[in-house]
């Protein structure tokens, strides 16, 4: 399984928000922001903080991609 944050990237573009702006608004670390940029899993707390910034649900910022067997 993989996680993809393309929806978050689109939200950030639509809201003219840069990485530093998101880090400040959601109070997340640069480590968490880097993991998001690399499509790596982050904690549920980080995702909830981002959802609070955009007033959205977790499904609006990321999606799980299942491995094909």
C-alpha positions as CSV (number, residue, x, y, z in Angstrom):
1,X,0.0,0.0,0.0
2,X,1.1,3.5,-0.7
3,X,-0.3,6.9,0.2
4,X,-0.6,9.8,-2.2
5,X,-0.9,13.5,-1.2
6,X,-1.8,14.9,-4.7
7,X,-5.1,16.2,-3.3
8,X,-3.2,18.2,-0.7
9,X,-0.9,19.6,-3.3
10,X,-3.9,20.7,-5.3
11,X,-5.5,22.3,-2.3
12,X,-2.3,24.2,-1.5
13,X,-2.1,25.5,-5.1
14,X,-5.7,26.5,-5.1
15,X,-5.2,28.4,-1.9
16,X,-1.9,29.9,-3.0
17,X,-0.2,28.2,-0.1
18,X,3.5,27.3,0.1
19,X,5.1,24.6,2.1
20,X,6.2,27.0,4.8
21,X,2.7,28.5,5.0
22,X,1.2,25.0,5.6
23,X,3.8,24.2,8.2
24,X,3.0,27.4,10.1
25,X,-0.8,27.1,9.8
26,X,-0.9,23.4,10.7
27,X,1.9,23.6,13.2
28,X,3.7,20.7,11.6
29,X,7.5,20.0,11.5
30,X,9.7,20.2,8.5
31,X,10.2,16.5,8.9
32,X,6.5,15.8,8.5
33,X,6.3,18.2,5.5
34,X,9.2,16.4,3.9
35,X,7.5,13.0,4.4
36,X,4.3,14.4,2.8
37,X,6.3,15.7,-0.2
38,X,7.8,12.2,-0.6
39,X,4.4,10.6,-0.4
40,X,5.4,8.8,2.8
41,X,3.0,8.1,5.7
42,X,2.6,10.7,8.5
43,X,0.8,10.5,11.8
44,X,-3.0,10.8,12.0
45,X,-2.4,13.9,14.2
46,X,-0.6,15.7,11.4
47,X,-3.3,14.8,8.9
48,X,-6.0,16.1,11.3
49,X,-4.1,19.4,11.8
50,X,-3.9,19.8,8.0
51,X,-7.7,19.1,7.7
52,X,-8.4,21.7,10.3
53,X,-6.5,24.3,8.2
54,X,-8.5,23.5,5.1
55,X,-11.8,22.7,6.9
56,X,-11.9,19.3,5.1
57,X,-11.9,15.6,5.7
58,X,-8.8,13.3,5.5
59,X,-10.0,11.9,2.1
60,X,-9.8,15.4,0.7
61,X,-6.0,15.6,1.3
62,X,-4.8,12.1,0.6
63,X,-5.6,8.7,-0.8
64,X,-4.4,5.2,-0.2
65,X,-3.2,3.3,-3.3
66,X,-3.5,-0.5,-3.0
67,X,-0.7,-2.7,-4.3
68,X,-1.7,-4.8,-7.3
69,X,-1.1,-8.5,-6.8
